[in-house]
Amino acid sequence: MQVPFLSLHDVTAMHGDEIREAAKRVIDSGWYLQGKENELFEQHYADYIGTKYCIGCANGLDALIWIFRAYIELGVMQPGDEVIVPANTYIATILAITENCLKPVLIEPKRDTLEIDDSLIETAITSRTKAICIVHLYGRCAMTEKIADLCKKYNLKLIEDNAQAHGCYYLPPMPPEGGGVVTPMKAGIDMADPAYYPELKRRAAQMRANPTEAEEQLWNALCEQQIGYKIRRQHIVSQYILDFAYLDNRIAIELDGGYHSKENQQYDDAVRTKHLESFGWRVLRFTNSEVFHDLESVISQIKSAISISSSPSGDCGAGRLIRTGSIGDAAGHSFYPGKNLGALGDAGAVTTNDPELAAAIRALANYGSQKKYVFKYTGRNSRLDEIQAAILDVKLKYLDEDIKKRQEVAAYYYDHISNPVIELPTRLLDENNVYHLFPIIVKELGNERVGELRNRLHDYLESWGVGTVIHYPIAPHKQECYAKEAWNIPQLNLPITVYLADAELSIPISPCMSKEQVEWVVKCINEF
Ligand SMILES: *Cc1c(COP(=O)(O)O)cnc(C)c1O
């Protein structure tokens, strides 16, 4: 049986008629650049990712280059400043940094997740560090709460390379009470995660038994006889314990200075709010002092929130989650044909919520001009063309469906690949992995060098009709282009990154694989 690594022919054929129709529409329109196809796609993609702005540009590398360049133009960064970046990435992430005369500071990946090891970041931060650039490599969410904390603590920009992860979600994990590692919950359900429920219930009971003074005062004012609505105390939603909750239309009432902001429960309130909002909750926050000194106004705000969103039009729990590409200050996206959302040529985009950054990037990618024949920056021509925008707009509609199919293939791989020479990366929840690639890692065994074993597996699979690709055979810091750089990248000691370059092999994964093809891949791998 033949299983190509990726058949772009088949991927395009899935929506071929609609794609041809979109291209024809543009061809017949006589308008090929900076028109309404760009406008529509940018709007739709910004909505999809969950940001205010999307700026289309020529490709994914440019998208990343423009983010750093715009920060330089806005005076946020200066040439020579440092950017923390994973060493295990496609080289474009690093090219975008060096292109702007910034200094990449390479961080090893975790051996099991293959993503940036957040425990190594803090020691790499210096007075010149201006940003952390994370890469959601292979389609796996690389964001962690620790990274969020570091950005806050050191006032760093967070930039996402989302070239491989369109459609992926980030769910901040529950803070471990005793330091244990917890994985993110199953999202999109507004009930407790069953895995955490017993522990959450224990904590909620403890909190109910030991209310703070402000909680007690507010609770007395909120009980049903007083306010006319049934409010609950310490109500568990997904992985959180809400101070107070009105369930009918999902109003969460949180007291800052309450239990959840105590030391070992430190929570990023903004992230918590965003996360709850993604489940259709509206979060009202009050300080203890407001409760003590202006209880009347607190109660009236709560009442009005409850009555306003009591209207039946309130679309609660629509499941709008936090996507990668909307977590940080800005994100670069690639629509290279082989990506999960691929154009039929080169294309890319930046997403951000920052209006100044968005305006600078839009100008930079258009010769540096904001107004015709007036040039604010020395920019370049790096625009998304109308045909690609129209095609992307068609494919965007099917992206979530396509991702589901990838996740089904991946689930079969995880459940059935059992060859002891092969290690699979940590299995994430589907919300956190859009499976752009499915990397398998060859183990070090006996005397054979791991690179040789990996190459032997590649050749063996090819002989059985299974196409595989190495991502990536030479680590960026070992590339010739960086051999002479003053920052001495090749001298860096990055053993895990180098190991992965020898041991990684990506097996076929795409939305148009048949069940027989998936089974064949597994059978061949297990018989190696
Ligand atoms: C594809 C890719 C890019 C570059 O995108 P292009 O559109 O090919 O320029 C950047 N970063 C990562 C991680 C990628 O996979």
The ligand as an SDF file (V2000), in Angstrom:
LIG
                    3D

 15 15  0  0  0  0  0  0  0  0999 V2000
    6.6730   26.9850    8.2690 C   0  0  0  0  0  0  0  0  0  0  0  0
    7.2610   27.6130    9.4510 C   0  0  0  0  0  0  0  0  0  0  0  0
    7.6900   28.9420    9.4570 C   0  0  0  0  0  0  0  0  0  0  0  0
    7.8530   29.7670    8.2210 C   0  0  0  0  0  0  0  0  0  0  0  0
    6.7410   29.9000    7.4310 O   0  0  0  0  0  0  0  0  0  0  0  0
    6.8830   30.1560    5.8630 P   0  0  0  0  0  0  0  0  0  0  0  0
    5.4930   30.5200    5.4680 O   0  0  0  0  0  0  0  0  0  0  0  0
    7.3350   28.8760    5.2530 O   0  0  0  0  0  0  0  0  0  0  0  0
    7.8390   31.2610    5.6700 O   0  0  0  0  0  0  0  0  0  0  0  0
    8.1200   29.4900   10.6380 C   0  0  0  0  0  0  0  0  0  0  0  0
    8.1380   28.7740   11.7770 N   0  0  0  0  0  0  0  0  0  0  0  0
    7.7620   27.4880   11.8000 C   0  0  0  0  0  0  0  0  0  0  0  0
    7.8120   26.7480   13.0900 C   0  0  0  0  0  0  0  0  0  0  0  0
    7.3240   26.8550   10.6460 C   0  0  0  0  0  0  0  0  0  0  0  0
    6.9740   25.5740   10.6900 O   0  0  0  0  0  0  0  0  0  0  0  0
  1  2  1  0
  2  3  1  0
  2 14  2  0
  3  4  1  0
  3 10  2  0
  4  5  1  0
  5  6  1  0
  6  7  2  0
  6  8  1  0
  6  9  1  0
 10 11  1  0
 11 12  2  0
 12 13  1  0
 12 14  1  0
 14 15  1  0
M  END
$$$$
